Amino acid sequence: MKRIIYLAALLVALAGGIVPIDASPAAAAVPPPSCPNSTFCGYGAIAYGGSLGYEYIPVRPAGTCEYAALNNQWSSMFNGSGRSVRAFDSSNCTGGYITVANGREVQTITISYPGWGDRISSIQFR
């Protein structure tokens, strides 16, 4: 009898019939009050403090490269732009980069992306 139950469970699992307990999508990050809806914002201090270096309204077309105000001083950012954003360590969207997905908050760049504090020089909407 145990063998039949085991084989039945195995067949259900192989057929994809097991549903994860928590199949709901993760909750979207809440934008900071200083970052309007449908924008990408970068800040000069952790947890969205300090100077607001970027606020894009409207969001730039895909592929657009922008100079990073607060050049090499970013400490946190929020992406509510509706598309992913690449943050580059050199001007003209060259050099190394990190990708920040839409809806992603980065309250402390040095924790989320070690070695990236105060390095962002340009960004590109994807």
LINVEN-V599948 format. One record per helix or strand of 2 or more residues. SS is the DSSP state (h for helix, s for strand). FROM is the first residue (numbers start at 1). LEN is the number of residues. If there is no record, write none. Layout:
SS:FROM:LEN  SS:FROM:LEN
//
This chain:
h:2:13  s:40:6  h:46:3  s:49:7  s:65:3  s:76:4  s:85:4  h:91:3  s:97:4  s:105:2  h:109:4  s:122:4
//
